[in-house]
Amino acid sequence: METSGSETKRLSMIVTKGTLDWAYPPFILATTAAAMGLEVTMFFTFYGLALLKKKLDLSITTLGNPGMEMPLMGAHLLMPNLLGALPGVDAMATAMMKNLIKKKGVASIEDLRQAAIESDVQMIACQMTMDLFEFKREDMIDGPVLGGAATYIETATKSDINLFI
């Protein structure tokens, strides 16, 4: 996709969440934008940095997600916020979500992440967060570069679209 002249449109996003349900939007948007010809940069910081780990063990939580509904036996089961305080509910909700993803043939986060890499999406791992959470470079996938807020700001100032996810 081209703008007037020959400049390629750019999308940058800050990825701050590392749960299963919050991992889908940034990777779907990144791969879609790349397929449409945009230059895409993803800046992974705080809990979003976990999405760059080699081994993903993502889960979801009902706590703080009052709009969460899961299809069940032809209806939609609303997961009340209070339920998240009960032991085992997050594990149950995660199992339900993973089953739904598999049943509906939705790509895994690992597959979407690989598609982003293959689409030349630039991934930046926040150096400060790496240090703060004591993540080691060898625990992360190959490809992402290390950078900080200034690295992201430099990219964002050149982008047509900036997202915070």
C-alpha positions, 0 to 999 in steps of 0.5 A: 500500500503506497501513500502519495509519492513512493513512501510505504505506509507504516504501522507501529504498536506497543504490545503490553499484555501477555495473556492468551486473549491479548496476544491475538490482536497485535499479531493479527493486526501486524500480519494483516498490515504486513500482508497489505504492504505496510512496514510494521514494528512491534515494541514488546514491553512489560507483560507483552515481552513474554510473547517473545519467549521461546516457550509460550504457556499463555493463559487467560483470566476472567478477573477484570474482563467483565465482557468475557463470554464463552460459547457453550452448548449453543448459548453464551456463558458470561464469565462474571468478574467475581468468578475469577477469584475462585481457585481453578477458574482461570485454568478452566477458562484457559482450557475452554479458550484453547479448545475453542481456538482448536475447534474453530481452526484459529492459528496458534500464537506461535504460528501467528508470531512465525507468520509475523517474522516471515512477513518481515515485521520488526520486533523490538524487545524492551531492554529495560523490561528484559532487565527488570524481569530478569529475562535472558536473551537465550529464553527469547526467540531469534529475531527481535532486536533490543531497544528502549523507549527512544527506539520505539519513539523514533519508529512511532514518529515515522509511522502513519498508525500507532497502536497501544495494545 
